[in-house]
Amino acid sequence: DQQVKQNSPSLSVQEGRISILNCDYTNSMFDYFLWYKKYPAEGPTFLISISSIKDKNEDGRFTVFLNKSAKHLSLHIVPSQPGDSAVYFCAAKGTGNQFYFGTGTSLTVIP
Amino acid sequence: KAGVTQTPRYLIKTRGQQVTLSCSPISGHRSVSWYQQTPGQGLQFLFEYFSETQRNKGNFPGRFSGRQFSNSRSEMNVSTLELGDSALYLCASSLGSRGALVQGEQFFGPGTRLTVL
């Protein structure tokens, strides 16, 4: 049972425009959410996180929004750059140190 | 500081065999987590080891096991391999404090690509 879902397997965006990646979850007990970025042949690298007590966290070009009532979070990248092209995973922290990952969204930023 | 290393990077086995994968965490990190990545399933948590003890476990059958040594290096073993075990196996290391993970201080290795024929 997939508790964290990324329903868009791929997304293409023009350079300079906004990229919006979406993630839905089912477990209301998740207390932290993270986004990871993964290039081919490399492991995922941490991008940004948000606590369940907040609704927004910003770090440079990256902003994560959390809508707890809808059990939905999104990652906004503004402006998008070709180097942002990668697979993005959202993850949620359950009890203890167990993390639940989505299936990933492959972002392509077109120059 | 050297990153997380995993060996081997690629492995081909046949059904019924067993396999052992190795992970060396970043120096000073005491927690090692293992994940299985397959197309359509994303990353699935296998287990986490901290100070040689399994601290958390995901929903995988008993064929999947692991251990951690006193130097924090970890191994993962899969016995009686099945075709569905073909996947990228990732390990991630962190200092081990629970707060560190939510701050993103979990560093992934490049993974071991296992193919079961």
HADDOCK unambig.tbl for C-alpha pairs under 7 A between the chains (distance, minus, plus):
assign (segid A and resid 32 and name CA) (segid B and resid 102 and name CA) 6.39 0.50 0.50
assign (segid A and resid 41 and name CA) (segid B and resid 110 and name CA) 6.17 0.50 0.50
assign (segid A and resid 42 and name CA) (segid B and resid 110 and name CA) 4.39 0.50 0.50
assign (segid A and resid 43 and name CA) (segid B and resid 108 and name CA) 5.01 0.50 0.50
assign (segid A and resid 43 and name CA) (segid B and resid 109 and name CA) 5.13 0.50 0.50
assign (segid A and resid 43 and name CA) (segid B and resid 110 and name CA) 4.32 0.50 0.50
assign (segid A and resid 43 and name CA) (segid B and resid 111 and name CA) 6.41 0.50 0.50
assign (segid A and resid 44 and name CA) (segid B and resid 108 and name CA) 5.94 0.50 0.50
assign (segid A and resid 45 and name CA) (segid B and resid 107 and name CA) 6.75 0.50 0.50
assign (segid A and resid 45 and name CA) (segid B and resid 108 and name CA) 6.79 0.50 0.50
assign (segid A and resid 46 and name CA) (segid B and resid 104 and name CA) 5.49 0.50 0.50
assign (segid A and resid 49 and name CA) (segid B and resid 103 and name CA) 6.72 0.50 0.50
assign (segid A and resid 49 and name CA) (segid B and resid 104 and name CA) 6.99 0.50 0.50
assign (segid A and resid 97 and name CA) (segid B and resid 56 and name CA) 6.86 0.50 0.50
assign (segid A and resid 97 and name CA) (segid B and resid 98 and name CA) 6.54 0.50 0.50
assign (segid A and resid 98 and name CA) (segid B and resid 56 and name CA) 6.65 0.50 0.50
assign (segid A and resid 99 and name CA) (segid B and resid 45 and name CA) 6.69 0.50 0.50
assign (segid A and resid 100 and name CA) (segid B and resid 44 and name CA) 6.87 0.50 0.50
assign (segid A and resid 100 and name CA) (segid B and resid 45 and name CA) 6.92 0.50 0.50
assign (segid A and resid 101 and name CA) (segid B and resid 42 and name CA) 6.18 0.50 0.50
assign (segid A and resid 101 and name CA) (segid B and resid 43 and name CA) 5.42 0.50 0.50
assign (segid A and resid 101 and name CA) (segid B and resid 44 and name CA) 6.77 0.50 0.50
assign (segid A and resid 102 and name CA) (segid B and resid 42 and name CA) 5.45 0.50 0.50
assign (segid A and resid 103 and name CA) (segid B and resid 40 and name CA) 5.81 0.50 0.50
assign (segid A and resid 103 and name CA) (segid B and resid 41 and name CA) 5.37 0.50 0.50
assign (segid A and resid 103 and name CA) (segid B and resid 42 and name CA) 3.63 0.50 0.50
assign (segid A and resid 103 and name CA) (segid B and resid 43 and name CA) 6.91 0.50 0.50
assign (segid A and resid 104 and name CA) (segid B and resid 42 and name CA) 6.31 0.50 0.50
